[in-house]
Amino acid sequence: MLILVMYPDGATEVVRPPVLQHLITTQSIIKFRRESGWAVVGVDPLRGPRREPYRGEDRRGRIMIH
């Protein structure tokens, strides 16, 4: 997956997720493109790196019937 990022000078580039994380951490970009639109670093909520593995039930792919 490739993600469009924008630097403070307005230049854009397409990067892979590990590079995106580095750019966010080092405050090298001002925003990046999500499916829902631009996410502004320092303004929009961002996921941080997970500190410990998730220990809950894995619900991905499970069919929910109501």
PDBQT receptor file of N, H, CA, C and O in Angstrom, charges set to zero:
ATOM      1  N   MET A   1       0.847  -1.175   0.000  1.00  0.00    +0.000 N 
ATOM      2  CA  MET A   1       0.000   0.000   0.000  1.00  0.00    +0.000 C 
ATOM      3  C   MET A   1       0.894   1.240   0.000  1.00  0.00    +0.000 C 
ATOM      4  O   MET A   1       1.876   1.303   0.740  1.00  0.00    +0.000 OA
ATOM      5  N   LEU A   2       0.557   2.206  -0.816  1.00  0.00    +0.000 N 
ATOM      6  H   LEU A   2      -0.241   2.155  -1.417  1.00  0.00    +0.000 HD
ATOM      7  CA  LEU A   2       1.300   3.452  -0.890  1.00  0.00    +0.000 C 
ATOM      8  C   LEU A   2       0.426   4.602  -0.410  1.00  0.00    +0.000 C 
ATOM      9  O   LEU A   2      -0.782   4.617  -0.648  1.00  0.00    +0.000 OA
ATOM     10  N   ILE A   3       1.041   5.558   0.262  1.00  0.00    +0.000 N 
ATOM     11  H   ILE A   3       2.022   5.546   0.455  1.00  0.00    +0.000 HD
ATOM     12  CA  ILE A   3       0.303   6.662   0.873  1.00  0.00    +0.000 C 
ATOM     13  C   ILE A   3       0.907   7.979   0.404  1.00  0.00    +0.000 C 
ATOM     14  O   ILE A   3       2.125   8.158   0.422  1.00  0.00    +0.000 OA
ATOM     15  N   LEU A   4       0.048   8.893  -0.012  1.00  0.00    +0.000 N 
ATOM     16  H   LEU A   4      -0.941   8.748  -0.027  1.00  0.00    +0.000 HD
ATOM     17  CA  LEU A   4       0.472  10.216  -0.442  1.00  0.00    +0.000 C 
ATOM     18  C   LEU A   4       0.719  11.094   0.782  1.00  0.00    +0.000 C 
ATOM     19  O   LEU A   4      -0.131  11.184   1.668  1.00  0.00    +0.000 OA
ATOM     20  N   VAL A   5       1.880  11.740   0.829  1.00  0.00    +0.000 N 
ATOM     21  H   VAL A   5       2.570  11.667   0.109  1.00  0.00    +0.000 HD
ATOM     22  CA  VAL A   5       2.211  12.644   1.936  1.00  0.00    +0.000 C 
ATOM     23  C   VAL A   5       2.527  14.022   1.377  1.00  0.00    +0.000 C 
ATOM     24  O   VAL A   5       2.888  14.164   0.209  1.00  0.00    +0.000 OA
ATOM     25  N   MET A   6       2.385  15.049   2.235  1.00  0.00    +0.000 N 
ATOM     26  H   MET A   6       2.092  14.934   3.184  1.00  0.00    +0.000 HD
ATOM     27  CA  MET A   6       2.743  16.408   1.845  1.00  0.00    +0.000 C 
ATOM     28  C   MET A   6       3.735  16.972   2.851  1.00  0.00    +0.000 C 
ATOM     29  O   MET A   6       3.529  16.904   4.063  1.00  0.00    +0.000 OA
ATOM     30  N   TYR A   7       4.816  17.530   2.319  1.00  0.00    +0.000 N 
ATOM     31  H   TYR A   7       4.984  17.585   1.334  1.00  0.00    +0.000 HD
ATOM     32  CA  TYR A   7       5.862  18.147   3.126  1.00  0.00    +0.000 C 
ATOM     33  C   TYR A   7       5.533  19.615   3.383  1.00  0.00    +0.000 C 
ATOM     34  O   TYR A   7       4.676  20.179   2.702  1.00  0.00    +0.000 OA
ATOM     35  N   PRO A   8       6.199  20.245   4.355  1.00  0.00    +0.000 N 
ATOM     36  CA  PRO A   8       5.912  21.653   4.666  1.00  0.00    +0.000 C 
ATOM     37  C   PRO A   8       6.062  22.605   3.482  1.00  0.00    +0.000 C 
ATOM     38  O   PRO A   8       5.404  23.645   3.447  1.00  0.00    +0.000 OA
ATOM     39  N   ASP A   9       6.917  22.271   2.510  1.00  0.00    +0.000 N 
ATOM     40  H   ASP A   9       7.452  21.426   2.538  1.00  0.00    +0.000 HD
ATOM     41  CA  ASP A   9       7.094  23.140   1.351  1.00  0.00    +0.000 C 
ATOM     42  C   ASP A   9       6.042  22.909   0.267  1.00  0.00    +0.000 C 
ATOM     43  O   ASP A   9       6.095  23.533  -0.793  1.00  0.00    +0.000 OA
ATOM     44  N   GLY A  10       5.081  22.008   0.530  1.00  0.00    +0.000 N 
ATOM     45  H   GLY A  10       5.038  21.501   1.391  1.00  0.00    +0.000 HD
ATOM     46  CA  GLY A  10       4.011  21.725  -0.423  1.00  0.00    +0.000 C 
ATOM     47  C   GLY A  10       4.307  20.580  -1.370  1.00  0.00    +0.000 C 
ATOM     48  O   GLY A  10       3.424  20.144  -2.109  1.00  0.00    +0.000 OA
ATOM     49  N   ALA A  11       5.528  20.092  -1.360  1.00  0.00    +0.000 N 
ATOM     50  H   ALA A  11       6.245  20.446  -0.759  1.00  0.00    +0.000 HD
ATOM     51  CA  ALA A  11       5.893  18.955  -2.209  1.00  0.00    +0.000 C 
ATOM     52  C   ALA A  11       5.163  17.707  -1.719  1.00  0.00    +0.000 C 
ATOM     53  O   ALA A  11       4.918  17.554  -0.522  1.00  0.00    +0.000 OA
ATOM     54  N   THR A  12       4.820  16.821  -2.646  1.00  0.00    +0.000 N 
ATOM     55  H   THR A  12       5.019  16.946  -3.618  1.00  0.00    +0.000 HD
ATOM     56  CA  THR A  12       4.152  15.575  -2.292  1.00  0.00    +0.000 C 
ATOM     57  C   THR A  12       4.998  14.397  -2.744  1.00  0.00    +0.000 C 
ATOM     58  O   THR A  12       5.836  14.505  -3.640  1.00  0.00    +0.000 OA
ATOM     59  N   GLU A  13       4.749  13.267  -2.091  1.00  0.00    +0.000 N 
ATOM     60  H   GLU A  13       4.069  13.179  -1.363  1.00  0.00    +0.000 HD
ATOM     61  CA  GLU A  13       5.466  12.047  -2.407  1.00  0.00    +0.000 C 
ATOM     62  C   GLU A  13       4.596  10.871  -1.983  1.00  0.00    +0.000 C 
ATOM     63  O   GLU A  13       3.767  10.995  -1.081  1.00  0.00    +0.000 OA
ATOM     64  N   VAL A  14       4.789   9.746  -2.630  1.00  0.00    +0.000 N 
ATOM     65  H   VAL A  14       5.462   9.646  -3.362  1.00  0.00    +0.000 HD
ATOM     66  CA  VAL A  14       4.082   8.519  -2.273  1.00  0.00    +0.000 C 
ATOM     67  C   VAL A  14       5.065   7.627  -1.527  1.00  0.00    +0.000 C 
ATOM     68  O   VAL A  14       6.162   7.354  -2.015  1.00  0.00    +0.000 OA
ATOM     69  N   VAL A  15       4.659   7.166  -0.322  1.00  0.00    +0.000 N 
ATOM     70  H   VAL A  15       3.768   7.387   0.075  1.00  0.00    +0.000 HD
ATOM     71  CA  VAL A  15       5.550   6.368   0.529  1.00  0.00    +0.000 C 
ATOM     72  C   VAL A  15       4.831   5.124   1.037  1.00  0.00    +0.000 C 
ATOM     73  O   VAL A  15       3.607   5.023   0.960  1.00  0.00    +0.000 OA
ATOM     74  N   ARG A  16       5.605   4.186   1.553  1.00  0.00    +0.000 N 
ATOM     75  H   ARG A  16       6.599   4.267   1.615  1.00  0.00    +0.000 HD
ATOM     76  CA  ARG A  16       5.063   2.972   2.181  1.00  0.00    +0.000 C 
ATOM     77  C   ARG A  16       4.787   3.254   3.671  1.00  0.00    +0.000 C 
ATOM     78  O   ARG A  16       5.360   4.186   4.236  1.00  0.00    +0.000 OA
ATOM     79  N   PRO A  17       3.914   2.454   4.308  1.00  0.00    +0.000 N 
ATOM     80  CA  PRO A  17       3.550   2.693   5.710  1.00  0.00    +0.000 C 
ATOM     81  C   PRO A  17       4.711   2.864   6.690  1.00  0.00    +0.000 C 
ATOM     82  O   PRO A  17       4.635   3.754   7.536  1.00  0.00    +0.000 OA
ATOM     83  N   PRO A  18       5.795   2.055   6.626  1.00  0.00    +0.000 N 
ATOM     84  CA  PRO A  18       6.879   2.283   7.598  1.00  0.00    +0.000 C 
ATOM     85  C   PRO A  18       7.536   3.664   7.431  1.00  0.00    +0.000 C 
ATOM     86  O   PRO A  18       7.947   4.286   8.410  1.00  0.00    +0.000 OA
ATOM     87  N   VAL A  19       7.627   4.126   6.191  1.00  0.00    +0.000 N 
ATOM     88  H   VAL A  19       7.293   3.620   5.396  1.00  0.00    +0.000 HD
ATOM     89  CA  VAL A  19       8.196   5.455   5.937  1.00  0.00    +0.000 C 
ATOM     90  C   VAL A  19       7.238   6.521   6.457  1.00  0.00    +0.000 C 
ATOM     91  O   VAL A  19       7.676   7.515   7.036  1.00  0.00    +0.000 OA
ATOM     92  N   LEU A  20       5.935   6.325   6.257  1.00  0.00    +0.000 N 
ATOM     93  H   LEU A  20       5.579   5.518   5.786  1.00  0.00    +0.000 HD
ATOM     94  CA  LEU A  20       4.940   7.265   6.778  1.00  0.00    +0.000 C 
ATOM     95  C   LEU A  20       5.094   7.406   8.284  1.00  0.00    +0.000 C 
ATOM     96  O   LEU A  20       5.104   8.522   8.804  1.00  0.00    +0.000 OA
ATOM     97  N   GLN A  21       5.212   6.294   8.987  1.00  0.00    +0.000 N 
ATOM     98  H   GLN A  21       5.203   5.388   8.565  1.00  0.00    +0.000 HD
ATOM     99  CA  GLN A  21       5.359   6.341  10.447  1.00  0.00    +0.000 C 
ATOM    100  C   GLN A  21       6.598   7.141  10.837  1.00  0.00    +0.000 C 
ATOM    101  O   GLN A  21       6.554   7.945  11.768  1.00  0.00    +0.000 OA
ATOM    102  N   HIS A  22       7.693   6.921  10.130  1.00  0.00    +0.000 N 
ATOM    103  H   HIS A  22       7.728   6.268   9.373  1.00  0.00    +0.000 HD
ATOM    104  CA  HIS A  22       8.926   7.665  10.411  1.00  0.00    +0.000 C 
ATOM    105  C   HIS A  22       8.727   9.165  10.157  1.00  0.00    +0.000 C 
ATOM    106  O   HIS A  22       9.155   9.991  10.964  1.00  0.00    +0.000 OA
ATOM    107  N   LEU A  23       8.085   9.516   9.048  1.00  0.00    +0.000 N 
ATOM    108  H   LEU A  23       7.738   8.846   8.393  1.00  0.00    +0.000 HD
ATOM    109  CA  LEU A  23       7.859  10.919   8.714  1.00  0.00    +0.000 C 
ATOM    110  C   LEU A  23       6.967  11.608   9.751  1.00  0.00    +0.000 C 
ATOM    111  O   LEU A  23       7.180  12.774  10.084  1.00  0.00    +0.000 OA
ATOM    112  N   ILE A  24       5.969  10.882  10.256  1.00  0.00    +0.000 N 
ATOM    113  H   ILE A  24       5.796   9.935   9.985  1.00  0.00    +0.000 HD
ATOM    114  CA  ILE A  24       5.099  11.442  11.300  1.00  0.00    +0.000 C 
ATOM    115  C   ILE A  24       5.893  11.632  12.588  1.00  0.00    +0.000 C 
ATOM    116  O   ILE A  24       5.831  12.689  13.215  1.00  0.00    +0.000 OA
ATOM    117  N   THR A  25       6.635  10.606  12.975  1.00  0.00    +0.000 N 
ATOM    118  H   THR A  25       6.686   9.747  12.466  1.00  0.00    +0.000 HD
ATOM    119  CA  THR A  25       7.412  10.651  14.212  1.00  0.00    +0.000 C 
ATOM    120  C   THR A  25       8.437  11.783  14.205  1.00  0.00    +0.000 C 
ATOM    121  O   THR A  25       8.645  12.441  15.224  1.00  0.00    +0.000 OA
ATOM    122  N   THR A  26       9.068  12.006  13.069  1.00  0.00    +0.000 N 
ATOM    123  H   THR A  26       8.899  11.471  12.242  1.00  0.00    +0.000 HD
ATOM    124  CA  THR A  26      10.099  13.042  12.969  1.00  0.00    +0.000 C 
ATOM    125  C   THR A  26       9.517  14.400  12.582  1.00  0.00    +0.000 C 
ATOM    126  O   THR A  26      10.260  15.357  12.362  1.00  0.00    +0.000 OA
ATOM    127  N   GLN A  27       8.194  14.484  12.501  1.00  0.00    +0.000 N 
ATOM    128  H   GLN A  27       7.590  13.707  12.680  1.00  0.00    +0.000 HD
ATOM    129  CA  GLN A  27       7.488  15.720  12.146  1.00  0.00    +0.000 C 
ATOM    130  C   GLN A  27       8.003  16.314  10.832  1.00  0.00    +0.000 C 
ATOM    131  O   GLN A  27       8.194  17.524  10.709  1.00  0.00    +0.000 OA
ATOM    132  N   SER A  28       8.224  15.422   9.850  1.00  0.00    +0.000 N 
ATOM    133  H   SER A  28       8.069  14.439   9.950  1.00  0.00    +0.000 HD
ATOM    134  CA  SER A  28       8.747  15.839   8.551  1.00  0.00    +0.000 C 
ATOM    135  C   SER A  28       7.653  16.153   7.538  1.00  0.00    +0.000 C 
ATOM    136  O   SER A  28       7.932  16.734   6.489  1.00  0.00    +0.000 OA
ATOM    137  N   ILE A  29       6.416  15.778   7.835  1.00  0.00    +0.000 N 
ATOM    138  H   ILE A  29       6.189  15.307   8.686  1.00  0.00    +0.000 HD
ATOM    139  CA  ILE A  29       5.305  16.043   6.917  1.00  0.00    +0.000 C 
ATOM    140  C   ILE A  29       4.223  16.829   7.643  1.00  0.00    +0.000 C 
ATOM    141  O   ILE A  29       4.154  16.837   8.872  1.00  0.00    +0.000 OA
ATOM    142  N   ILE A  30       3.373  17.496   6.846  1.00  0.00    +0.000 N 
ATOM    143  H   ILE A  30       3.430  17.489   5.847  1.00  0.00    +0.000 HD
ATOM    144  CA  ILE A  30       2.271  18.235   7.465  1.00  0.00    +0.000 C 
ATOM    145  C   ILE A  30       0.957  17.481   7.364  1.00  0.00    +0.000 C 
ATOM    146  O   ILE A  30       0.066  17.666   8.193  1.00  0.00    +0.000 OA
ATOM    147  N   LYS A  31       0.833  16.621   6.338  1.00  0.00    +0.000 N 
ATOM    148  H   LYS A  31       1.557  16.471   5.665  1.00  0.00    +0.000 HD
ATOM    149  CA  LYS A  31      -0.386  15.817   6.220  1.00  0.00    +0.000 C 
ATOM    150  C   LYS A  31      -0.160  14.632   5.307  1.00  0.00    +0.000 C 
ATOM    151  O   LYS A  31       0.812  14.575   4.553  1.00  0.00    +0.000 OA
ATOM    152  N   PHE A  32      -1.093  13.673   5.393  1.00  0.00    +0.000 N 
ATOM    153  H   PHE A  32      -1.883  13.719   6.005  1.00  0.00    +0.000 HD
ATOM    154  CA  PHE A  32      -1.061  12.506   4.513  1.00  0.00    +0.000 C 
ATOM    155  C   PHE A  32      -2.483  12.154   4.131  1.00  0.00    +0.000 C 
ATOM    156  O   PHE A  32      -3.439  12.511   4.820  1.00  0.00    +0.000 OA
ATOM    157  N   ARG A  33      -2.606  11.450   3.024  1.00  0.00    +0.000 N 
ATOM    158  H   ARG A  33      -1.830  11.160   2.464  1.00  0.00    +0.000 HD
ATOM    159  CA  ARG A  33      -3.916  11.160   2.461  1.00  0.00    +0.000 C 
ATOM    160  C   ARG A  33      -4.462   9.849   3.005  1.00  0.00    +0.000 C 
ATOM    161  O   ARG A  33      -3.807   8.808   2.950  1.00  0.00    +0.000 OA
ATOM    162  N   ARG A  34      -5.683   9.927   3.532  1.00  0.00    +0.000 N 
ATOM    163  H   ARG A  34      -6.215  10.773   3.577  1.00  0.00    +0.000 HD
ATOM    164  CA  ARG A  34      -6.441   8.747   3.949  1.00  0.00    +0.000 C 
ATOM    165  C   ARG A  34      -7.565   8.541   2.956  1.00  0.00    +0.000 C 
ATOM    166  O   ARG A  34      -7.815   9.395   2.106  1.00  0.00    +0.000 OA
ATOM    167  N   GLU A  35      -8.239   7.419   3.060  1.00  0.00    +0.000 N 
ATOM    168  H   GLU A  35      -8.036   6.724   3.750  1.00  0.00    +0.000 HD
ATOM    169  CA  GLU A  35      -9.406   7.175   2.207  1.00  0.00    +0.000 C 
ATOM    170  C   GLU A  35     -10.446   8.276   2.382  1.00  0.00    +0.000 C 
ATOM    171  O   GLU A  35     -11.126   8.658   1.430  1.00  0.00    +0.000 OA
ATOM    172  N   SER A  36     -10.562   8.780   3.603  1.00  0.00    +0.000 N 
ATOM    173  H   SER A  36     -10.010   8.469   4.377  1.00  0.00    +0.000 HD
ATOM    174  CA  SER A  36     -11.574   9.782   3.917  1.00  0.00    +0.000 C 
ATOM    175  C   SER A  36     -11.117  11.211   3.628  1.00  0.00    +0.000 C 
ATOM    176  O   SER A  36     -11.901  12.146   3.791  1.00  0.00    +0.000 OA
ATOM    177  N   GLY A  37      -9.879  11.399   3.206  1.00  0.00    +0.000 N 
ATOM    178  H   GLY A  37      -9.242  10.639   3.073  1.00  0.00    +0.000 HD
ATOM    179  CA  GLY A  37      -9.349  12.727   2.923  1.00  0.00    +0.000 C 
ATOM    180  C   GLY A  37      -8.000  12.930   3.578  1.00  0.00    +0.000 C 
ATOM    181  O   GLY A  37      -7.383  11.974   4.047  1.00  0.00    +0.000 OA
ATOM    182  N   TRP A  38      -7.534  14.177   3.613  1.00  0.00    +0.000 N 
ATOM    183  H   TRP A  38      -8.035  14.954   3.232  1.00  0.00    +0.000 HD
ATOM    184  CA  TRP A  38      -6.234  14.489   4.209  1.00  0.00    +0.000 C 
ATOM    185  C   TRP A  38      -6.300  14.422   5.728  1.00  0.00    +0.000 C 
ATOM    186  O   TRP A  38      -7.252  14.919   6.331  1.00  0.00    +0.000 OA
ATOM    187  N   ALA A  39      -5.298  13.814   6.349  1.00  0.00    +0.000 N 
ATOM    188  H   ALA A  39      -4.525  13.411   5.859  1.00  0.00    +0.000 HD
ATOM    189  CA  ALA A  39      -5.134  13.808   7.805  1.00  0.00    +0.000 C 
ATOM    190  C   ALA A  39      -3.997  14.775   8.111  1.00  0.00    +0.000 C 
ATOM    191  O   ALA A  39      -2.882  14.599   7.619  1.00  0.00    +0.000 OA
ATOM    192  N   VAL A  40      -4.272  15.785   8.913  1.00  0.00    +0.000 N 
ATOM    193  H   VAL A  40      -5.178  15.928   9.312  1.00  0.00    +0.000 HD
ATOM    194  CA  VAL A  40      -3.281  16.798   9.248  1.00  0.00    +0.000 C 
ATOM    195  C   VAL A  40      -2.551  16.377  10.520  1.00  0.00    +0.000 C 
ATOM    196  O   VAL A  40      -3.170  16.171  11.564  1.00  0.00    +0.000 OA
ATOM    197  N   VAL A  41      -1.238  16.254  10.421  1.00  0.00    +0.000 N 
ATOM    198  H   VAL A  41      -0.735  16.422   9.573  1.00  0.00    +0.000 HD
ATOM    199  CA  VAL A  41      -0.411  15.836  11.552  1.00  0.00    +0.000 C 
ATOM    200  C   VAL A  41      -0.477  16.922  12.634  1.00  0.00    +0.000 C 
ATOM    201  O   VAL A  41      -0.272  18.102  12.349  1.00  0.00    +0.000 OA
ATOM    202  N   GLY A  42      -0.762  16.514  13.867  1.00  0.00    +0.000 N 
ATOM    203  H   GLY A  42      -0.928  15.556  14.098  1.00  0.00    +0.000 HD
ATOM    204  CA  GLY A  42      -0.868  17.448  14.976  1.00  0.00    +0.000 C 
ATOM    205  C   GLY A  42      -2.266  17.998  15.175  1.00  0.00    +0.000 C 
ATOM    206  O   GLY A  42      -2.527  18.687  16.161  1.00  0.00    +0.000 OA
ATOM    207  N   VAL A  43      -3.177  17.699  14.241  1.00  0.00    +0.000 N 
ATOM    208  H   VAL A  43      -2.964  17.140  13.440  1.00  0.00    +0.000 HD
ATOM    209  CA  VAL A  43      -4.554  18.174  14.349  1.00  0.00    +0.000 C 
ATOM    210  C   VAL A  43      -5.513  16.989  14.401  1.00  0.00    +0.000 C 
ATOM    211  O   VAL A  43      -6.320  16.879  15.325  1.00  0.00    +0.000 OA
ATOM    212  N   ASP A  44      -5.425  16.105  13.413  1.00  0.00    +0.000 N 
ATOM    213  H   ASP A  44      -4.770  16.194  12.663  1.00  0.00    +0.000 HD
ATOM    214  CA  ASP A  44      -6.309  14.938  13.341  1.00  0.00    +0.000 C 
ATOM    215  C   ASP A  44      -5.770  13.806  14.212  1.00  0.00    +0.000 C 
ATOM    216  O   ASP A  44      -4.559  13.681  14.394  1.00  0.00    +0.000 OA
ATOM    217  N   PRO A  45      -6.671  12.982  14.750  1.00  0.00    +0.000 N 
ATOM    218  CA  PRO A  45      -6.208  11.847  15.557  1.00  0.00    +0.000 C 
ATOM    219  C   PRO A  45      -5.434  10.856  14.695  1.00  0.00    +0.000 C 
ATOM    220  O   PRO A  45      -5.849  10.522  13.585  1.00  0.00    +0.000 OA
ATOM    221  N   LEU A  46      -4.312  10.393  15.217  1.00  0.00    +0.000 N 
ATOM    222  H   LEU A  46      -3.974  10.664  16.118  1.00  0.00    +0.000 HD
ATOM    223  CA  LEU A  46      -3.472   9.423  14.512  1.00  0.00    +0.000 C 
ATOM    224  C   LEU A  46      -3.248   8.232  15.413  1.00  0.00    +0.000 C 
ATOM    225  O   LEU A  46      -3.189   8.362  16.635  1.00  0.00    +0.000 OA
ATOM    226  N   ARG A  47      -3.125   7.074  14.801  1.00  0.00    +0.000 N 
ATOM    227  H   ARG A  47      -3.174   6.969  13.808  1.00  0.00    +0.000 HD
ATOM    228  CA  ARG A  47      -2.785   5.878  15.565  1.00  0.00    +0.000 C 
ATOM    229  C   ARG A  47      -1.305   5.904  15.873  1.00  0.00    +0.000 C 
ATOM    230  O   ARG A  47      -0.490   6.204  15.000  1.00  0.00    +0.000 OA
ATOM    231  N   GLY A  48      -0.956   5.598  17.089  1.00  0.00    +0.000 N 
ATOM    232  H   GLY A  48      -1.618   5.355  17.798  1.00  0.00    +0.000 HD
ATOM    233  CA  GLY A  48       0.456   5.509  17.452  1.00  0.00    +0.000 C 
ATOM    234  C   GLY A  48       0.921   4.073  17.354  1.00  0.00    +0.000 C 
ATOM    235  O   GLY A  48       0.110   3.161  17.193  1.00  0.00    +0.000 OA
ATOM    236  N   PRO A  49       2.214   3.871  17.450  1.00  0.00    +0.000 N 
ATOM    237  CA  PRO A  49       2.692   2.483  17.441  1.00  0.00    +0.000 C 
ATOM    238  C   PRO A  49       2.186   1.750  18.675  1.00  0.00    +0.000 C 
ATOM    239  O   PRO A  49       2.180   2.302  19.776  1.00  0.00    +0.000 OA
ATOM    240  N   ARG A  50       1.768   0.522  18.488  1.00  0.00    +0.000 N 
ATOM    241  H   ARG A  50       1.773   0.074  17.594  1.00  0.00    +0.000 HD
ATOM    242  CA  ARG A  50       1.236  -0.277  19.590  1.00  0.00    +0.000 C 
ATOM    243  C   ARG A  50       2.386  -0.717  20.489  1.00  0.00    +0.000 C 
ATOM    244  O   ARG A  50       3.391  -1.235  20.001  1.00  0.00    +0.000 OA
ATOM    245  N   ARG A  51       2.247  -0.517  21.782  1.00  0.00    +0.000 N 
ATOM    246  H   ARG A  51       1.431  -0.096  22.178  1.00  0.00    +0.000 HD
ATOM    247  CA  ARG A  51       3.327  -0.828  22.702  1.00  0.00    +0.000 C 
ATOM    248  C   ARG A  51       3.359  -2.304  23.107  1.00  0.00    +0.000 C 
ATOM    249  O   ARG A  51       4.431  -2.868  23.325  1.00  0.00    +0.000 OA
ATOM    250  N   GLU A  52       2.206  -2.913  23.205  1.00  0.00    +0.000 N 
ATOM    251  H   GLU A  52       1.335  -2.454  23.028  1.00  0.00    +0.000 HD
ATOM    252  CA  GLU A  52       2.168  -4.328  23.526  1.00  0.00    +0.000 C 
ATOM    253  C   GLU A  52       1.138  -5.001  22.640  1.00  0.00    +0.000 C 
ATOM    254  O   GLU A  52       0.194  -4.355  22.185  1.00  0.00    +0.000 OA
ATOM    255  N   PRO A  53       1.307  -6.294  22.389  1.00  0.00    +0.000 N 
ATOM    256  CA  PRO A  53       0.373  -6.987  21.499  1.00  0.00    +0.000 C 
ATOM    257  C   PRO A  53      -1.055  -6.989  22.050  1.00  0.00    +0.000 C 
ATOM    258  O   PRO A  53      -1.264  -7.019  23.262  1.00  0.00    +0.000 OA
ATOM    259  N   TYR A  54      -2.018  -6.958  21.154  1.00  0.00    +0.000 N 
ATOM    260  H   TYR A  54      -1.848  -6.934  20.169  1.00  0.00    +0.000 HD
ATOM    261  CA  TYR A  54      -3.428  -7.029  21.525  1.00  0.00    +0.000 C 
ATOM    262  C   TYR A  54      -3.725  -8.418  22.063  1.00  0.00    +0.000 C 
ATOM    263  O   TYR A  54      -3.365  -9.418  21.442  1.00  0.00    +0.000 OA
ATOM    264  N   ARG A  55      -4.377  -8.483  23.211  1.00  0.00    +0.000 N 
ATOM    265  H   ARG A  55      -4.669  -7.671  23.716  1.00  0.00    +0.000 HD
ATOM    266  CA  ARG A  55      -4.643  -9.781  23.839  1.00  0.00    +0.000 C 
ATOM    267  C   ARG A  55      -6.132 -10.141  23.842  1.00  0.00    +0.000 C 
ATOM    268  O   ARG A  55      -6.525 -11.147  24.432  1.00  0.00    +0.000 OA
ATOM    269  N   GLY A  56      -6.944  -9.336  23.197  1.00  0.00    +0.000 N 
ATOM    270  H   GLY A  56      -6.624  -8.518  22.718  1.00  0.00    +0.000 HD
ATOM    271  CA  GLY A  56      -8.376  -9.614  23.155  1.00  0.00    +0.000 C 
ATOM    272  C   GLY A  56      -8.738 -10.624  22.081  1.00  0.00    +0.000 C 
ATOM    273  O   GLY A  56      -7.874 -11.142  21.373  1.00  0.00    +0.000 OA
ATOM    274  N   GLU A  57     -10.025 -10.890  21.973  1.00  0.00    +0.000 N 
ATOM    275  H   GLU A  57     -10.726 -10.469  22.548  1.00  0.00    +0.000 HD
ATOM    276  CA  GLU A  57     -10.543 -11.829  20.989  1.00  0.00    +0.000 C 
ATOM    277  C   GLU A  57     -10.368 -11.271  19.586  1.00  0.00    +0.000 C 
ATOM    278  O   GLU A  57     -10.617 -10.089  19.349  1.00  0.00    +0.000 OA
ATOM    279  N   ASP A  58      -9.936 -12.124  18.650  1.00  0.00    +0.000 N 
ATOM    280  H   ASP A  58      -9.733 -13.084  18.843  1.00  0.00    +0.000 HD
ATOM    281  CA  ASP A  58      -9.798 -11.721  17.252  1.00  0.00    +0.000 C 
ATOM    282  C   ASP A  58     -11.162 -11.842  16.584  1.00  0.00    +0.000 C 
ATOM    283  O   ASP A  58     -11.658 -12.949  16.373  1.00  0.00    +0.000 OA
ATOM    284  N   ARG A  59     -11.768 -10.701  16.250  1.00  0.00    +0.000 N 
ATOM    285  H   ARG A  59     -11.365  -9.802  16.421  1.00  0.00    +0.000 HD
ATOM    286  CA  ARG A  59     -13.115 -10.701  15.683  1.00  0.00    +0.000 C 
ATOM    287  C   ARG A  59     -13.121 -10.456  14.187  1.00  0.00    +0.000 C 
ATOM    288  O   ARG A  59     -14.191 -10.412  13.578  1.00  0.00    +0.000 OA
ATOM    289  N   ARG A  60     -11.946 -10.293  13.573  1.00  0.00    +0.000 N 
ATOM    290  H   ARG A  60     -11.077 -10.328  14.068  1.00  0.00    +0.000 HD
ATOM    291  CA  ARG A  60     -11.897 -10.039  12.138  1.00  0.00    +0.000 C 
ATOM    292  C   ARG A  60     -12.460 -11.240  11.388  1.00  0.00    +0.000 C 
ATOM    293  O   ARG A  60     -12.146 -12.388  11.702  1.00  0.00    +0.000 OA
ATOM    294  N   GLY A  61     -13.271 -10.964  10.422  1.00  0.00    +0.000 N 
ATOM    295  H   GLY A  61     -13.526 -10.032  10.167  1.00  0.00    +0.000 HD
ATOM    296  CA  GLY A  61     -13.819 -12.017   9.592  1.00  0.00    +0.000 C 
ATOM    297  C   GLY A  61     -14.988 -12.761  10.219  1.00  0.00    +0.000 C 
ATOM    298  O   GLY A  61     -15.570 -13.635   9.576  1.00  0.00    +0.000 OA
ATOM    299  N   ARG A  62     -15.347 -12.440  11.452  1.00  0.00    +0.000 N 
ATOM    300  H   ARG A  62     -14.875 -11.730  11.975  1.00  0.00    +0.000 HD
ATOM    301  CA  ARG A  62     -16.456 -13.116  12.117  1.00  0.00    +0.000 C 
ATOM    302  C   ARG A  62     -17.768 -12.498  11.656  1.00  0.00    +0.000 C 
ATOM    303  O   ARG A  62     -17.892 -11.275  11.595  1.00  0.00    +0.000 OA
ATOM    304  N   ILE A  63     -18.723 -13.315  11.341  1.00  0.00    +0.000 N 
ATOM    305  H   ILE A  63     -18.623 -14.309  11.392  1.00  0.00    +0.000 HD
ATOM    306  CA  ILE A  63     -20.034 -12.856  10.893  1.00  0.00    +0.000 C 
ATOM    307  C   ILE A  63     -20.880 -12.510  12.108  1.00  0.00    +0.000 C 
ATOM    308  O   ILE A  63     -21.039 -13.321  13.021  1.00  0.00    +0.000 OA
ATOM    309  N   MET A  64     -21.416 -11.307  12.110  1.00  0.00    +0.000 N 
ATOM    310  H   MET A  64     -21.286 -10.649  11.369  1.00  0.00    +0.000 HD
ATOM    311  CA  MET A  64     -22.257 -10.871  13.225  1.00  0.00    +0.000 C 
ATOM    312  C   MET A  64     -23.723 -10.987  12.812  1.00  0.00    +0.000 C 
ATOM    313  O   MET A  64     -24.120 -10.440  11.783  1.00  0.00    +0.000 OA
ATOM    314  N   ILE A  65     -24.527 -11.691  13.600  1.00  0.00    +0.000 N 
ATOM    315  H   ILE A  65     -24.205 -12.136  14.436  1.00  0.00    +0.000 HD
ATOM    316  CA  ILE A  65     -25.950 -11.847  13.321  1.00  0.00    +0.000 C 
ATOM    317  C   ILE A  65     -26.718 -11.171  14.455  1.00  0.00    +0.000 C 
ATOM    318  O   ILE A  65     -26.494 -11.449  15.633  1.00  0.00    +0.000 OA
ATOM    319  N   HIS A  66     -27.617 -10.290  14.074  1.00  0.00    +0.000 N 
ATOM    320  H   HIS A  66     -27.799 -10.064  13.116  1.00  0.00    +0.000 HD
ATOM    321  CA  HIS A  66     -28.402  -9.548  15.077  1.00  0.00    +0.000 C 
ATOM    322  C   HIS A  66     -29.811 -10.083  15.138  1.00  0.00    +0.000 C 
ATOM    323  O   HIS A  66     -30.624  -9.591  15.921  1.00  0.00    +0.000 OA
TER     324      HIS A  66
